[in-house]
Amino acid sequence: MTEPQAAERIDRLLDAIELIKLGKKRDAVTVLKALIQEDSDFEDAWLWMSVAVDSIDQSVICLDNVLRINPNNTYAAGALYRLRASEMAMQQRRARYRLYRDIALILFTGVFGLTLCMIVAQIFMWSSAL
């Protein structure tokens, strides 16, 4: 890439950043997509795309791409950790509730099953005594 091409690419990235700051994220996404199509390893374009996209899932994909390009990018790693922390907390909460549910089912089934067996045994003993 020539120096004028690199400078033009940086100018376009700066334009996208300005659009994000102005709240024009859709316009920024258009610019960033073009930059990424030209160079899929444009780390800064992926990083800013993670800010411009609409969903957390899209941000995670962008941040994963940043870390694919540069595993030492602390901004991407920190952002990805913050995005996934709430997801991990929800998964832990779900696992805890599943455990409570399973314990309750075992106890209910065990107590209910034992009670039912005792009733059937009583009925059997009463019917055989007659």
Secondary structure, DSSP 8 states (H G I E B T S, - for coil): --HHHHHHHHHHHHHHHHHHHTT-HHHHHHHHHHHHHH-TT-HHHHHHHHHHSSSHHHHHHHHHHHHHH-TT-HHHHHHHHHHHHHHHHHHHHHHHHHHHHHHHHHHHHHHHHHHHHHHHHHHHHHHHH-
